[in-house]
């Protein structure tokens, strides 16, 4: 009979199993980095229209959506800080994704392409 995994200890320094199994390998193993870049590129393409909508329309819904995306990003960084003792690979990829989305948004505003 399978036993359920033990409840996480809030004082423990170990990360949850899903983080160790599903997130860390993509950041630590160089052969999986293309997958990380592909995922980051897709996320960047999702963030850019939201940033454009916030700048162009200033509609409250777009501000709420942007705030939720920023809060989710902050939670990821906070999680990594708490379980890994500081920002590591996941935070770096997330930061580069936001910077790239900001650059693509600037390019879209300057060229009028999007």
Long-range contacts (C-beta under 8 A, 24 or more apart in sequence): 13-83, 13-85, 14-83, 15-83, 15-84, 16-83, 19-79, 19-83, 23-90, 27-88, 27-89, 27-90, 27-93, 28-89, 36-93, 40-93, 40-96, 40-97, 40-100, 41-100, 43-97, 43-101, 44-97, 44-100, 44-101, 44-104, 45-104, 47-97, 47-98, 47-101, 48-101, 48-104, 48-105, 48-108, 48-114, 49-114, 51-101, 51-102, 51-105, 52-105, 52-108, 52-109, 52-114, 55-105, 55-109, 73-98
